[in-house]
Amino acid sequence: MRIAIAYLCVVLLWATTPLAIKWSGEGPGFLFGVTGRMAIGVVCIGPVLLITKQPLPWHSKARLTYLAVALQIYCSMIAVYWAAQFIPSGWISVLFGLTPLITALLTRFWLGQRELNFSKLLSYLLGIGGLSLMFGSALTMGRNAALGIAAVILGAFLHSFSALSIKRIGANLPALTQVAGGLLIALPAYLLTWGILDGEWPDRFTPASIASIVYLGMIATTAGFVLYYYLLIQLPAARVALITLISPVLALLLGHAANREPITADVLAGALAILAALFLHEFTGNRATRSSVKARYAAAEIRDSCRRPADKRPGRYR
């Protein structure tokens, strides 16, 4: 029951975060919205570290890890917040759902891992097709909407690049420690950016913007993160990956119901193509990969057994 509740909470958090991002900038501006969120996140994550008694290491690999996390928290998030001014909130969830595909491509070209099979190639083509449909819908809304989509894709790319950088550094820090260190580096960058580009206390707040900033800082940045990594420990990665298929659909429906965001035929087709690409990438290709790995292991075992001395071989070789 505890795992089911945690799973439901993460799905709801991922589905509601895009709309909260959009609302948090309506009135105070997107820079104040994201800076306020990160400031609240730092205030909230400190007591969590104390309660869990997790130290904050500062050796060279830890510092590099914090910088990699800050790349996602600052560069990726500021791109998404800027884009939220121009595109519907549901689009953010759908487009950011391309992160697994982007990560796989970066892994293949940067780390040289995994073979490109038919299902993977088809998933990339579906993702590109869905993205094209989304861009076509954005162009009807104006140039800024198309730039907004490009900004979300940039944010997803930086998110993936940050994750792979953390893997290459290999500091093996607890997830909560990584986020705490990344927030401590990202928050001064946010304050400096807000001070240079804006620097004035907003003269207009809406109840929705205040509630969204508090929600994102207290819940999405702290509780959501802890629950997500709890699920990664308790469940298979494939089952956790289903969240990327469920939350975009809920985000589209929530944006339509709560913010009157239109769901046109092109947007729906593009979203379905992207979700189909994610499904193919996360599930159908993995079976082939596991089968090929098992086959390689079996072949290696046969070779090894044939090379063993006769007295050490299994009975069937005697």
C-alpha positions in Angstrom: 0.0 0.0 0.0 2.8 2.4 0.8 4.4 1.9 -2.6 1.1 2.3 -4.4 0.5 5.6 -2.5 4.0 6.9 -3.4 3.5 5.9 -7.1 0.2 7.7 -7.2 1.7 10.8 -5.6 4.6 11.0 -8.1 2.2 10.6 -11.1 0.0 13.4 -9.7 3.1 15.6 -9.0 4.5 15.2 -12.5 1.0 15.9 -14.0 0.4 19.0 -12.0 3.9 20.6 -12.1 3.6 22.0 -15.6 0.4 23.9 -14.8 1.9 25.1 -11.5 5.0 26.4 -13.4 2.7 28.3 -15.8 0.6 29.8 -13.0 3.6 30.7 -10.8 4.8 33.2 -13.4 1.5 34.9 -14.1 1.7 38.1 -12.2 5.2 38.1 -10.6 6.9 37.0 -13.8 8.6 33.7 -14.6 12.0 34.7 -13.1 10.5 35.5 -9.8 8.4 32.4 -9.9 11.4 30.0 -10.5 13.7 31.9 -8.1 11.1 31.8 -5.3 10.6 28.1 -5.9 14.3 27.3 -5.5 14.6 29.5 -2.5 11.7 27.7 -0.8 13.3 24.4 -1.9 16.6 25.2 -0.2 14.8 26.1 3.0 12.8 22.9 3.0 15.6 20.5 2.0 17.9 21.6 4.8 15.7 20.1 7.6 15.3 16.9 5.5 19.1 16.5 5.5 19.2 17.0 9.2 16.4 14.6 9.9 17.9 11.9 7.7 21.5 12.7 9.0 22.9 12.9 5.5 26.2 14.9 5.3 27.0 17.2 2.4 30.4 16.1 1.1 32.7 18.7 -0.5 35.4 16.7 -2.1 36.3 17.2 -5.8 33.9 14.6 -7.2 31.1 15.9 -5.0 31.6 19.4 -6.2 31.6 18.3 -9.9 28.4 16.4 -9.2 26.7 19.4 -7.6 27.7 21.5 -10.7 26.1 18.9 -13.0 22.9 18.9 -10.9 22.9 22.7 -10.9 23.1 22.6 -14.7 19.7 20.8 -14.7 18.2 22.9 -11.8 19.3 26.2 -13.3 19.8 26.0 -17.1 17.1 23.4 -17.8 14.4 24.8 -15.5 14.9 28.4 -16.5 14.3 27.4 -20.1 11.1 25.5 -19.2 9.9 28.4 -17.1 10.5 30.9 -20.0 8.7 28.6 -22.4 5.7 28.3 -20.1 4.8 31.9 -21.0 4.0 31.0 -24.6 2.8 27.4 -24.7 0.1 25.4 -22.9 1.2 23.7 -19.7 0.2 20.2 -21.0 2.6 20.6 -23.9 5.5 21.0 -21.4 4.8 17.5 -19.9 4.4 15.9 -23.3 7.6 17.5 -24.7 9.7 16.9 -21.6 8.6 13.2 -21.8 11.1 13.0 -24.7 13.9 13.0 -22.1 14.3 9.1 -22.2 14.8 9.3 -26.0 17.2 12.1 -25.7 19.1 10.4 -22.9 19.4 7.2 -25.0 20.7 9.1 -28.0 23.3 10.9 -25.9 24.3 7.6 -24.3 24.8 6.0 -27.7 26.9 8.8 -29.2 28.7 10.0 -26.0 29.2 6.7 -24.1 28.9 4.3 -27.0 26.4 2.1 -25.3 23.5 0.0 -26.7 22.9 -1.2 -30.2 20.3 0.5 -32.5 17.6 -2.1 -33.2 14.4 -1.7 -35.2 12.1 -0.8 -32.3 14.5 1.9 -31.0 14.8 3.4 -34.5 11.0 3.4 -34.9 10.6 5.1 -31.5 12.9 7.9 -32.6 11.0 8.3 -35.9 7.7 8.4 -34.0 9.2 11.0 -31.5 10.3 13.2 -34.4 7.0 12.9 -36.1 5.1 13.8 -32.9 7.4 16.7 -32.3 6.8 18.0 -35.9 3.1 17.9 -35.3 3.5 19.9 -32.1 5.7 22.5 -33.9 3.1 22.8 -36.6 0.4 23.6 -34.0 2.7 26.1 -32.3 3.3 28.0 -35.6 -0.4 28.7 -35.8 -0.1 30.3 -32.3 2.8 32.5 -33.3 6.5 32.6 -33.4 6.9 32.7 -29.6 5.0 29.4 -29.2 7.5 27.7 -31.6 10.4 29.2 -29.6 8.7 27.9 -26.5 8.7 24.3 -27.8 12.4 24.7 -28.7 13.1 25.9 -25.2 11.4 22.9 -23.6 13.4 20.6 -25.9 16.6 22.4 -24.9 15.6 22.0 -21.2 15.1 18.2 -21.8 18.5 18.0 -23.5 20.2 19.8 -20.6 18.4 17.5 -18.2 19.7 14.4 -20.0 23.2 15.9 -20.3 23.2 16.6 -16.6 22.1 13.0 -15.7 24.8 11.5 -17.9 27.5 13.9 -16.5 26.6 12.7 -13.0 27.0 9.1 -14.1 30.4 9.8 -15.7 31.6 11.6 -12.6 30.7 8.6 -10.5 30.7 10.2 -7.0 27.9 7.8 -5.8 26.3 10.4 -3.6 22.8 9.9 -2.2 20.1 11.5 -4.4 19.0 13.9 -1.7 22.5 15.0 -1.2 22.9 15.7 -4.9 19.8 17.8 -5.1 20.8 19.8 -1.9 24.3 20.5 -3.3 22.9 21.5 -6.7 20.3 23.8 -5.2 23.0 25.6 -3.1 24.9 26.3 -6.3 21.8 27.1 -8.5 20.1 29.4 -6.1 22.8 32.2 -6.2 22.7 32.0 -10.0 18.9 32.5 -9.9 19.2 35.4 -7.5 21.8 37.0 -9.7 19.8 36.5 -12.9 16.6 37.9 -11.3 18.6 40.8 -9.9 20.2 41.7 -13.2 17.2 41.2 -15.5 14.4 42.3 -13.1 15.5 43.2 -9.6 12.2 44.6 -8.5 9.7 43.0 -6.1 6.6 42.2 -8.1 3.7 44.6 -7.6 1.1 42.0 -8.6 0.5 38.6 -7.2 -2.4 36.3 -7.8 -3.6 33.6 -5.4 -2.8 31.0 -8.0 0.8 32.3 -8.5 1.5 32.3 -4.7 0.0 28.9 -4.2 2.0 27.5 -7.2 5.3 28.9 -6.0 4.8 27.4 -2.5 3.6 24.1 -3.9 6.5 23.8 -6.3 9.1 24.8 -3.6 7.7 22.7 -0.8 6.2 19.7 -2.5 7.6 19.2 -6.0 11.2 20.1 -5.2 11.5 18.1 -2.0 8.7 15.5 -1.4 8.4 14.7 -5.1 12.1 14.0 -5.4 12.2 11.8 -2.3 9.2 9.8 -3.5 10.6 9.3 -7.0 13.9 7.8 -5.8 12.0 5.7 -3.2 10.1 4.2 -6.2 13.3 3.6 -8.1 14.6 1.5 -5.1 11.3 -0.4 -4.6 10.1 -1.1 -8.1 11.6 -2.2 -11.5 12.7 0.6 -13.7 10.2 -0.4 -16.4 7.3 0.1 -14.0 8.6 3.5 -12.9 9.0 4.5 -16.5 5.3 4.2 -17.0 5.0 7.5 -15.1 6.3 9.2 -18.3 3.4 7.7 -20.2 0.7 8.5 -17.7 1.6 12.0 -16.5 1.6 13.8 -19.9 -2.0 12.6 -20.6 -3.1 13.8 -17.2 -1.3 17.1 -17.7 -3.0 17.7 -21.0 -6.4 17.0 -19.5 -5.7 19.1 -16.4 -4.5 22.1 -18.5 -7.7 21.8 -20.6 -10.0 21.6 -17.6 -8.3 24.0 -15.2 -6.8 26.5 -17.6 -8.9 26.2 -20.7 -6.0 25.1 -22.8 -7.1 23.8 -26.3 -6.5 20.2 -27.3 -6.6 20.3 -31.1 -6.4 17.2 -33.4 -2.8 18.0 -34.3 -1.8 18.4 -30.6 -3.5 15.1 -29.7 -1.9 13.3 -32.6 1.5 14.6 -31.8 1.1 13.7 -28.1 0.0 10.2 -29.0 3.0 9.8 -31.4 5.4 10.9 -28.7 3.8 8.6 -26.1 3.9 5.7 -28.5 7.6 6.4 -29.1 8.2 6.3 -25.4 6.4 3.0 -25.0 8.4 1.4 -27.8 11.6 2.7 -26.4 11.0 1.7 -22.8 9.4 -1.7 -23.3 9.5 -3.4 -26.7 13.2 -2.9 -27.3 14.3 -4.0 -23.9 13.1 -7.6 -24.5 15.4 -7.9 -27.6 18.2 -6.4 -25.7 17.8 -8.8 -22.8 17.6 -11.7 -25.2 20.8 -10.7 -27.0 22.6 -10.3 -23.7 21.4 -13.8 -22.6 22.5 -15.2 -25.9 26.0 -13.7 -25.5 26.3 -15.1 -22.0 25.2 -18.5 -23.2 27.8 -18.5 -26.0 30.5 -17.4 -23.6 29.6 -20.2 -21.2 29.8 -22.7 -24.0 33.2 -21.4 -25.1 34.5 -21.4 -21.5 33.3 -25.0 -20.8 34.9 -26.2 -24.0 38.2 -24.7 -22.9 38.1 -26.3 -19.4 40.2 -29.4 -18.7 38.4 -32.7 -19.2 38.2 -33.4 -15.5 36.6 -30.1 -14.7 34.0 -30.1 -17.4 30.3 -30.9 -16.7 29.3 -34.6 -17.0 28.0 -34.3 -20.6 31.5 -33.4 -21.9 33.2 -36.5 -20.4 
